[in-house]
Amino acid sequence: MHEKSPDTHPLSDLAYDWITLIQNKAQALMAYDQYIKDAEQAGSPECAAFFRKVHDSDKAQLAEAKGHLVAVLQGKMGRG
């Protein structure tokens, strides 16, 4: 009888979570660029300013998330 080998994946759940978050933030940043253009074309500087604010916040979070992902992949954060 053969022992079952543990099902190992190349990425931990934690690494996958960070990658997914980074992907979602990157897609959001592209969408915000379009929202800013739409607001500017609609003559709404208030809306454009808000979309820029959200964009900048997500951009900063994306930069921080990349650092966390690197730490996880290097084994400096989280377990296995």
C-alpha positions as CSV (number, residue, x, y, z in Angstrom):
1,M,0.0,0.0,0.0
2,H,1.3,3.4,-1.0
3,E,1.2,6.3,1.4
4,K,-0.5,9.4,0.0
5,S,1.9,12.2,-0.5
6,P,0.6,15.5,0.8
7,D,-1.0,17.7,-1.9
8,T,1.6,20.4,-2.2
9,H,1.0,23.5,-4.2
10,P,3.6,25.8,-5.5
11,L,2.0,28.7,-3.6
12,S,0.7,28.9,-0.1
13,D,-2.8,30.2,0.5
14,L,-1.3,33.3,1.9
15,A,0.9,34.0,-1.1
16,Y,-2.1,33.3,-3.4
17,D,-4.2,35.8,-1.4
18,W,-1.6,38.5,-1.8
19,I,-1.3,37.8,-5.6
20,T,-5.0,38.0,-5.9
21,L,-5.2,41.3,-4.0
22,I,-2.4,42.7,-6.1
23,Q,-4.2,41.7,-9.3
24,N,-7.5,43.3,-8.1
25,K,-5.8,46.5,-7.1
26,A,-4.0,46.7,-10.4
27,Q,-7.2,46.3,-12.3
28,A,-8.9,48.8,-10.1
29,L,-6.2,51.4,-10.9
30,M,-6.8,51.0,-14.6
31,A,-10.5,51.4,-14.0
32,Y,-10.0,54.6,-11.9
33,D,-8.0,56.1,-14.8
34,Q,-11.0,55.7,-17.0
35,Y,-13.3,57.1,-14.2
36,I,-11.1,60.2,-13.9
37,K,-11.3,60.7,-17.7
38,D,-15.1,60.2,-17.7
39,A,-15.5,62.7,-14.8
40,E,-13.3,65.3,-16.6
41,Q,-15.3,64.9,-19.8
42,A,-18.5,65.3,-17.8
43,G,-17.2,68.6,-16.4
44,S,-17.1,67.3,-12.8
45,P,-13.8,68.2,-11.2
46,E,-15.2,67.1,-7.8
47,C,-15.8,63.5,-9.1
48,A,-12.4,63.5,-10.8
49,A,-10.7,64.6,-7.6
50,F,-12.5,61.8,-5.6
51,F,-11.5,59.2,-8.2
52,R,-7.9,60.5,-8.0
53,K,-8.0,60.2,-4.2
54,V,-9.2,56.6,-4.4
55,H,-6.6,55.9,-7.1
56,D,-3.8,57.2,-5.0
57,S,-4.9,55.3,-1.9
58,D,-5.1,52.0,-3.9
59,K,-1.7,52.7,-5.5
60,A,-0.1,53.1,-2.0
61,Q,-1.8,49.9,-0.8
62,L,-0.6,48.1,-3.9
63,A,3.0,49.1,-3.2
64,E,2.6,47.9,0.4
65,A,1.0,44.6,-0.7
66,K,3.9,43.9,-3.1
67,G,6.3,44.2,-0.1
68,H,4.2,41.7,1.9
69,L,4.1,39.3,-1.0
70,V,7.9,39.4,-1.3
71,A,8.2,38.7,2.4
72,V,5.8,35.8,2.2
73,L,7.5,34.3,-0.8
74,Q,10.9,34.6,0.9
75,G,9.5,32.9,4.0
76,K,9.9,36.0,6.2
77,M,6.2,36.3,6.8
78,G,3.7,33.6,7.6
79,R,4.2,29.8,7.8
80,G,5.1,27.4,5.0
